[in-house]
Amino acid sequence: MKGFTRQRGSNYTAYWETKDPATGKRHQHSKGGFKTKGMAQKHLNAIIGTVQDGSWRPDGKMTVAEVLSQWHAAKVSEGLRPATLDMYLNVINGWLVPHVGGLKLTQLSPVVASEMVAKLRSPDGSRLGRGVLSDRSVQLAVTVLKTATRWAWEQGLIGRDVLAAYKRPKIEASDRASSAWTDEEAGKFLAAVADDRLRACWWLLLSRGLRRGELLGLRWEDLDLDAGHLRIVRTCVVVDNKVAESLPKTAAGRREVPLDAHLVAELKAHHKRQLEERLLAGEAWEASGFVFVDELGHPIFPDTLSGRFDALIVKAGVRRVRLHDGRHSAATMLLEDGTPVHEVAAILGHSKASITLDVYAHAVKRGGQLAGERLTARLAERVKG
């Protein structure tokens, strides 16, 4: 089936045929309104490909769930990282399909997208058991939906990009500020987990801002406790319900993180505890090489670590935050303490200091105020002397 294009007035129209698999009858379809013949031909070429692989659907019949499924299949064929594909699948099945999956693609609109966002922000917004979604998660859901609908338009599955005019929700800096613990709250939590077998993990989270996957991806070979640093060279993610290793997304994510004397001591104590657990486990121990494992040496599922963090928060009696907010807390405390922005960016794995400035503007401002107060106090002491 080759199809053809034809000029009609000042515009061009693309024509193609499909065959009903049940009856064998052929049906002609068309799409007009193209300003140039080249645009019409480009559209026709995309249509022919979808007709040949059986994925083409006429406008008005395809559901959002069907489009999301085909878009995800296209991403699989592009060879994206398994972790990224799994993340997309979770967003589709957990956040998008439950709210808009049953709609016809042509029923999507900025108004419908806004209603979906409101639902995602409600207590029952997620079907993954996560409760109220963060602003970043809502933004990710909208991004996936907009990308999929644009792909559908580019493939000729729909006559126009129905969400082209809809803007992604913004993440306000104040939201991150409110989600971060103060040093008092972080200290109270760390004091309460002094006997927890993973306390070194919590210290790294709240003092160096490592991501969950980075914490679980650490191997003992990545640590140089004599030199006082660790290297982030991999992350642990879940793919097909199994823990899998993956590379950091960016070059900046592959980094060296400094360790002070206290963190070195925490990690040495953790290593000693792990050796004791290995002796107790005997032949049941799995020598995975990871720094943070369960009592039998098995890698820890990311959601298991988050669940443990949630339970310890209850025990500590501190304000409820997500595990990833521990990263925000570390960044905020570092900046408020006057640590230069470029150093914080390097610790966090940001590719540019400007990213850190944008994300943590509230902490940078507060750090400047505190630094000014300290300088004023020192000068006042000099004047008194």
Secondary structure, 3 states (H helix, E strand, C coil): CCCEEEEECCEEEEEEEEECCCCCCEEEEEEEEECCHHHHHHHHHHHHHHHHCCCCCCCCCCEHHHHHHHHHHHHHHCCCCHHHHHHHHHHHHHHHHHHHCCCEHHHCCHHHHHHHHHHHCCCCCCCCCCCCCCHHHHHHHHHHHHHHHHHHHHCCCCCCCCCCCCCCCCCCHHHHHHHCCCHHHHHHHHHHCCCCCCHHHHHHHHHHCCCHHHHHHCEHHHEECCCCEEEECCEEEEECCEEEEECCCCCCCCEEEECCHHHHHHHHHHHHHHHHHHHHHHHHCCCCCECCECCCCCECCHHHHHHHHHHHHHHHCCCCCCHHHHHHHHHHHHHHCCCCHHHHHHHHCCCCHHHHHHHCHHHHHHHHHHHHHHHHHHHHHHHHC
